[in-house]
Amino acid sequence: MKSHARVVVIGGGVVGVSTLYHVTKKGWSDVVLLERTELTAGSTWHAAGLLPLFNMSYTVGQLHKYSVDLYKRLPAETGQDVSFHVTGNLRLATCRDRMDEYRKYCGTANTIGVPFQLISPAEVKELWPLVNLGGDADTPAVIGALYHPDDGHIAPADLTMALRKAARAAGAEINEQTEVSGAVQLPNGEWKLTTSKGEITAEHVVLCTGNYARQTGRMFGLNMPAIPVEHQYIVYDESPELKAYRQSGGRELAVLREPDESYYFREERMGWILGPYEAGAPARFADGVPSWFGKDLFPGELERLLPHVEAAQRRVPGLERCGIKDIVNGPIAYTPDGSPLVGPAWGKRNLWINEGHSFGITAAGGAGWQLAEWIVEGEPGIDMLAVDPRRFGAYTSKRYLVAKNEEAYRDVFTIHYPDEERQDARPAKTSPVYDRLKRMGAVFGQRYGWERANWFAPDGVEPKDEWSFRRSNYFEHVGNECRRLREKVGVIDLTPFTKFEVTGPGAEGWLDNLVANKVPTRIGRIALCHALTKRGGIRSEFTITKLADHHYYVVSAGAAERYDSDFLQKHLPTDGSVTLRNITGSRGVFVLAGPRARDVMTKITDAPLDNASFPWLTGQVIEAGLATDVYALRVNFVGALGWELHFPIEYAHGLFDAIFAAGAEYGIGMAGMRAMESLRMEKSYRMWGSDLTRDNTPLEGGLARFVRMDKGPFTGRGALEQQQKNGVPLSFVTLEVHGVTDADPLGNEPIFAPDGRLVGRATSGYYGHCLRKSLAIGYVKPEFAAVGTELSVEVLGERKRATVLVDSPYDPQNTDLRA
Ligand SMILES: Cc1cc2nc3c(=O)[nH]c(=O)nc-3n(C[C@H](O)[C@H](O)[C@H](O)COP(=O)(O)OP(=O)(O)OC[C@H]3O[C@@H](n4cnc5c(N)ncnc54)[C@H](O)[C@@H]3O)c2cc1C
């Protein structure tokens, strides 16, 4: 074994070997893989090998598409067959909401370029003659299906071997029977690993240890949010029906999924494999894999599988006459949201994570591709936020993970509504006024562990969501909250915001280097600033206020706490000139907004609030109610006169009560996240994470006013200069979508030119309750961005006429904000 390598990959499952392969593809050959026993010995050897292209996530969808394309090329590239059966894959629907889910998915598939068809029951029967279309008391009727002709199933071990062969041919060294048992980071940033075959030092280490992620994490000082769950499939004996069908010339049947009964089904040597995602499957190895568990399986739990077996028997008559040959019950890595962890490790340099894969055979290609790009180029090629390990934070306690991972497993096949809020492990983190909000009818959702009020049920209305792809039970109430903010005054609790304090003589210069805008130099000024990637994409968004000399208050999205904290910490100068403190937990935030906001504020503070004393886009440290040291920032995300009050958390109850007492005469009330979504859409405000990602530059995002090319150097500047010279490839638009009666765009919709060409993608959408327009915002080719341009947006599978509006269709002059 080498004693030094540029990259060491730990773990020889399909994910580790794919990472190794892709690093060599990027031209690095000084790379080593260490596997404790033998390649594929983890979960890879017993996987069912399905490669579903279906995924609602724009990012994961791209990773899966890359994998499927790669796996088709691999045999020619390596000379190793991978047994890729391109059977296609059929997802049945037995209810309208399921069809809506497929229709919503069509938007994602179209923007990624994944071929698919929505087909009728008759076409299902044609493709899959052995299916029972149902419609009787026992078996629900198939009302349609989503068909992917291009995917199927593969032999996971053969796939791993093909990747191994190509990686070795490119110079990679693979060491089996080599367990990593210790890791220390050297002062030069390299990692020294202790293994059963001696020591090895590496510039970069990549963790691909599957079910071992918990103990690997511990070795590197990380609480890894990945814990496996039991997953089983049944292998059946020969099926006479299938045999007869195949012998009469029938082609291999598509992989069949009946999500409404939570199972997959495919051919296996004239018999079947049936794999349910059942309720009650337990998390395993929360503290790590015990030493006695090698290339092992758990005993089969047929009882748990029975409801799904019975459903499959009704759907595929004849199955009940097939004997069960085997039950495979293995650990399958999970994370709280079911997506893998792919990207840099937080708080550690030169350490990379490719863990938590529950669809690892499908994702291995894409995850290896992007991670290799990240390691070698310093940036991934596509926006990876949906799988970035830093999307989770310190709140992922063991109990949280166990509950959430079991839930994510159980919910693989449930309908994933756009307004879905999963219920387990809640409440985890709450704002101090949580109970008050609850009494006011709050219907909560959860983000980054925080409970956030999505909307408020008025008296007499049940505080409960009815999730849907269409307008639902809360539509009218959210509309009322929006109107209250536009016409009177309202409060939004944004306590989860991520908050940093940056102090020290180097603070200004350091921050200024990190972002494209000019950091405020005058005390009290606020600037919206974006940290860019080398390619000019938007990495982070910060609202930066200069509170005093050498003292900045930096706010970013609540879900970006670890992501931004890691970024800032890793860029901190080592000379002690800057101090960075994460103060997220010590300040609460109430947004007080609406035309009467000043009237309310006047009653709770003596600070002068007129425009001359407290103009828009400035902040002051004030007293409010009984609270002192309140950072009052005259900005908000809804486009109204108002203040964000960032207060020491211990004042939360008193301040909240004071605001409501003062606001009673003006009709004050709460508003939730959904109202904020509607209001920000009316103002064309871009949301970090969906509208603003690495995929687009601020010039494409129409944010040139937040970029100062006339200041000193900043990351991404070169890329922006190139765009200025060569032309900005995309433009940001706000669209009114016409003819919508009950299903608004919600993001991830393709945008088409009148001649039917795909010319853009909506990144968000919502109903603008005050404008009474269905709105979408997103990116189009520049020639389609002029106000008044007619386009169409595909909403739930239907192309709707759309017109480009002015940026900020509500109050484009910002008169409300300046009032
Ligand atoms: C029953 C079942 C069916 C499945 N079916 C499918 C399917 O149809 N499609 C699909 O996409 N996915 C499927 N999966 C999931 C799939 O198996 C996994 O996502 C995938 O195998 C994960 O690959 P991996 O490389 O991340 O992990 P693993 O294959 O588990 O590999 C991790 C490797 O790391 C090694 N290792 C751990 N610690 C160390 C250490 N300290 N030093 C050195 N080496 C170490 C282990 O020995 C192991 O070989 C299924 C899973 C199960 C359980």
The ligand as an SDF file (V2000), in Angstrom:
LIG
                    3D

 53 58  0  0  0  0  0  0  0  0999 V2000
  -32.3620   -4.9910    0.4340 C   0  0  0  0  0  0  0  0  0  0  0  0
  -31.8010   -3.7900   -0.2780 C   0  0  0  0  0  0  0  0  0  0  0  0
  -32.1480   -3.5440   -1.5820 C   0  0  0  0  0  0  0  0  0  0  0  0
  -31.6640   -2.4090   -2.2280 C   0  0  0  0  0  0  0  0  0  0  0  0
  -32.0180   -2.1810   -3.5400 N   0  0  0  0  0  0  0  0  0  0  0  0
  -31.5610   -1.0880   -4.1820 C   0  0  0  0  0  0  0  0  0  0  0  0
  -31.9260   -0.8310   -5.5240 C   0  0  0  0  0  0  0  0  0  0  0  0
  -32.6630   -1.5740   -6.1210 O   0  0  0  0  0  0  0  0  0  0  0  0
  -31.4500    0.2920   -6.1140 N   0  0  0  0  0  0  0  0  0  0  0  0
  -30.6380    1.1710   -5.4730 C   0  0  0  0  0  0  0  0  0  0  0  0
  -30.2550    2.1750   -6.0580 O   0  0  0  0  0  0  0  0  0  0  0  0
  -30.2580    0.9190   -4.2000 N   0  0  0  0  0  0  0  0  0  0  0  0
  -30.7010   -0.1620   -3.5430 C   0  0  0  0  0  0  0  0  0  0  0  0
  -30.3320   -0.4120   -2.2570 N   0  0  0  0  0  0  0  0  0  0  0  0
  -29.4420    0.5380   -1.5940 C   0  0  0  0  0  0  0  0  0  0  0  0
  -28.0030    0.2580   -1.9730 C   0  0  0  0  0  0  0  0  0  0  0  0
  -27.6860   -1.0560   -1.6300 O   0  0  0  0  0  0  0  0  0  0  0  0
  -27.0790    1.2120   -1.2530 C   0  0  0  0  0  0  0  0  0  0  0  0
  -27.5420    2.5270   -1.3660 O   0  0  0  0  0  0  0  0  0  0  0  0
  -25.6870    1.1640   -1.8250 C   0  0  0  0  0  0  0  0  0  0  0  0
  -25.2200   -0.1510   -1.9040 O   0  0  0  0  0  0  0  0  0  0  0  0
  -24.7720    2.0020   -0.9880 C   0  0  0  0  0  0  0  0  0  0  0  0
  -23.4740    1.8470   -1.4600 O   0  0  0  0  0  0  0  0  0  0  0  0
  -22.2690    2.4020   -0.6060 P   0  0  0  0  0  0  0  0  0  0  0  0
  -21.0690    2.2240   -1.4270 O   0  0  0  0  0  0  0  0  0  0  0  0
  -22.6090    3.7450   -0.1290 O   0  0  0  0  0  0  0  0  0  0  0  0
  -22.2450    1.5120    0.7030 O   0  0  0  0  0  0  0  0  0  0  0  0
  -21.8010   -0.0160    0.9270 P   0  0  0  0  0  0  0  0  0  0  0  0
  -22.0950   -0.8430   -0.2350 O   0  0  0  0  0  0  0  0  0  0  0  0
  -22.4050   -0.4270    2.2110 O   0  0  0  0  0  0  0  0  0  0  0  0
  -20.2450    0.0850    1.0360 O   0  0  0  0  0  0  0  0  0  0  0  0
  -19.5800    0.6680    2.1280 C   0  0  0  0  0  0  0  0  0  0  0  0
  -18.2490   -0.0240    2.2650 C   0  0  0  0  0  0  0  0  0  0  0  0
  -17.4430    0.6590    3.1930 O   0  0  0  0  0  0  0  0  0  0  0  0
  -16.6460   -0.2850    3.8560 C   0  0  0  0  0  0  0  0  0  0  0  0
  -16.1350    0.3070    5.0920 N   0  0  0  0  0  0  0  0  0  0  0  0
  -16.8730    0.7640    6.1330 C   0  0  0  0  0  0  0  0  0  0  0  0
  -16.0650    1.2580    7.0950 N   0  0  0  0  0  0  0  0  0  0  0  0
  -14.7930    1.1180    6.6570 C   0  0  0  0  0  0  0  0  0  0  0  0
  -13.5330    1.4120    7.2080 C   0  0  0  0  0  0  0  0  0  0  0  0
  -13.4050    1.9900    8.4130 N   0  0  0  0  0  0  0  0  0  0  0  0
  -12.4250    1.1360    6.4930 N   0  0  0  0  0  0  0  0  0  0  0  0
  -12.5320    0.5950    5.2630 C   0  0  0  0  0  0  0  0  0  0  0  0
  -13.7100    0.2580    4.6870 N   0  0  0  0  0  0  0  0  0  0  0  0
  -14.8380    0.5200    5.3710 C   0  0  0  0  0  0  0  0  0  0  0  0
  -17.6000   -1.4260    4.0840 C   0  0  0  0  0  0  0  0  0  0  0  0
  -16.9460   -2.6360    4.3270 O   0  0  0  0  0  0  0  0  0  0  0  0
  -18.3800   -1.4330    2.7870 C   0  0  0  0  0  0  0  0  0  0  0  0
  -17.8490   -2.3180    1.8340 O   0  0  0  0  0  0  0  0  0  0  0  0
  -30.7960   -1.5360   -1.5690 C   0  0  0  0  0  0  0  0  0  0  0  0
  -30.4430   -1.7930   -0.2480 C   0  0  0  0  0  0  0  0  0  0  0  0
  -30.9450   -2.9010    0.4060 C   0  0  0  0  0  0  0  0  0  0  0  0
  -30.5670   -3.1370    1.8100 C   0  0  0  0  0  0  0  0  0  0  0  0
  1  2  1  0
  2  3  1  0
  2 52  2  0
  3  4  2  0
  4  5  1  0
  4 50  1  0
  5  6  2  0
  6  7  1  0
  6 13  1  0
  7  8  2  0
  7  9  1  0
  9 10  1  0
 10 11  2  0
 10 12  1  0
 12 13  2  0
 13 14  1  0
 14 15  1  0
 14 50  1  0
 15 16  1  0
 16 17  1  0
 16 18  1  0
 18 19  1  0
 18 20  1  0
 20 21  1  0
 20 22  1  0
 22 23  1  0
 23 24  1  0
 24 25  2  0
 24 26  1  0
 24 27  1  0
 27 28  1  0
 28 29  2  0
 28 30  1  0
 28 31  1  0
 31 32  1  0
 32 33  1  0
 33 34  1  0
 33 48  1  0
 34 35  1  0
 35 36  1  0
 35 46  1  0
 36 37  1  0
 36 45  1  0
 37 38  2  0
 38 39  1  0
 39 40  1  0
 39 45  2  0
 40 41  1  0
 40 42  2  0
 42 43  1  0
 43 44  2  0
 44 45  1  0
 46 47  1  0
 46 48  1  0
 48 49  1  0
 50 51  2  0
 51 52  1  0
 52 53  1  0
M  END
$$$$
